[in-house]
């Protein structure tokens, strides 16, 4: 009886270990497929729509160009129009997210690129865009 119990325990333990290894292997296989299915190479270049920007800033193209040539940044122009720095960033971020969504839908990028870009690069790119002007006198 003792031998039978021992054999039964060994059989049950072996079955459970085998099952766990199989489940783990399947889970790893599913996860690794995500990485092997990545789209390579991936590029994303966001191009600002200046007509939308003029409308958001409540100015026309002529006024924008005049302000730009005098050294004002987009952030300066927004402030003059009563638009907060945060509102400007959110407006531009929304436009970038729409473009990222479209690129993801068209399989130009994968979700890992999407997340990495959104987390690592988007805010810095927007801040640089709204605060630079080569015409600005320092």
C-alpha positions in Angstrom: 0.0 0.0 0.0 2.8 2.3 0.8 4.4 1.7 -2.6 1.2 2.3 -4.4 0.7 5.6 -2.5 4.2 6.7 -3.3 3.8 5.8 -7.0 0.5 7.6 -7.1 2.1 10.8 -5.6 5.0 10.6 -8.0 2.5 10.2 -10.9 0.4 13.2 -9.8 3.5 15.4 -9.1 4.9 14.5 -12.5 1.6 15.2 -14.2 1.3 18.6 -12.5 4.9 19.6 -13.3 4.4 18.5 -16.9 1.2 20.6 -17.2 2.8 23.7 -15.7 5.8 23.4 -18.1 3.4 23.1 -21.0 1.3 26.1 -20.0 4.4 28.1 -19.4 5.8 27.1 -22.8 2.6 28.1 -24.5 2.5 31.4 -22.7 6.1 32.1 -23.6 5.4 31.1 -27.2 2.4 33.5 -27.4 4.4 36.4 -25.9 7.4 35.7 -28.1 5.2 35.8 -31.2 4.4 39.4 -30.3 8.1 40.3 -30.6 8.8 38.2 -33.6 5.8 39.7 -35.4 7.2 43.2 -35.0 7.2 45.5 -38.0 10.8 46.4 -39.0 11.8 49.0 -39.9 9.5 51.5 -38.3 9.5 55.2 -38.7 7.1 57.9 -37.7 7.4 61.5 -38.7 4.7 63.7 -37.6 4.0 66.7 -39.8 2.1 69.6 -38.2 -0.9 71.0 -40.1 -0.3 74.7 -39.9 -3.8 75.5 -41.1 -5.1 73.7 -38.0 -2.5 75.5 -35.9 -3.5 78.9 -37.2 -7.1 78.1 -36.5 -6.3 76.9 -32.9 -4.2 80.0 -32.3 -7.0 82.2 -33.7 -4.7 83.9 -36.2 -4.3 83.9 -39.9 -1.2 82.7 -41.9 0.0 86.3 -42.5 -0.1 87.2 -38.8 1.6 83.9 -37.9 4.4 84.5 -40.4 4.8 88.1 -39.2 5.1 86.9 -35.5 7.5 84.2 -36.5 9.8 86.5 -38.4 9.8 88.9 -35.4 11.1 86.0 -33.3 8.0 84.9 -31.5 7.6 81.3 -30.7 4.4 79.3 -31.1 4.1 79.4 -27.3 4.4 83.2 -27.3 1.7 83.5 -29.9 -0.6 81.2 -27.9 0.0 83.2 -24.7 -0.9 86.4 -26.6 -4.2 84.7 -27.6 -5.0 83.7 -24.1 -4.2 80.0 -24.7 -2.3 78.3 -21.9 0.8 76.4 -22.3 -1.0 73.2 -21.3 -3.9 73.8 -23.7 -1.4 74.2 -26.6 0.5 71.0 -25.6 -2.8 69.0 -25.3 -3.9 70.3 -28.7 -0.7 69.2 -30.4 -0.6 65.9 -28.5 -4.1 65.1 -29.7 -3.0 65.7 -33.3 0.0 63.4 -32.8 -2.1 60.6 -31.2 -4.5 60.8 -34.2 -1.5 60.3 -36.5 -0.1 57.5 -34.4 -3.5 55.8 -34.4 -3.6 56.0 -38.2 -0.1 54.7 -38.6 -0.9 51.8 -36.2 -4.1 51.0 -38.1 -2.2 51.0 -41.4 0.5 48.7 -39.8 3.2 51.2 -40.5 4.1 50.9 -36.8 3.4 48.4 -34.1 2.0 48.9 -30.7 5.4 48.8 -29.0 6.6 51.6 -31.2 3.4 53.5 -30.5 3.9 53.2 -26.7 7.6 54.0 -26.9 7.0 57.1 -29.0 4.1 58.3 -26.8 6.0 57.8 -23.6 9.5 58.7 -24.6 9.4 61.3 -27.3 6.1 63.0 -27.8 6.2 65.6 -25.1 9.8 66.6 -25.8 9.1 67.0 -29.5 6.1 69.2 -28.8 7.9 71.3 -26.2 10.8 71.8 -28.7 8.4 72.7 -31.5 6.5 75.4 -29.6 9.5 77.0 -28.0 12.0 77.2 -30.9 12.3 80.0 -33.4 15.6 80.6 -35.1 14.6 84.2 -35.6 14.4 84.8 -31.8 16.9 87.3 -30.5 18.5 86.1 -27.3 
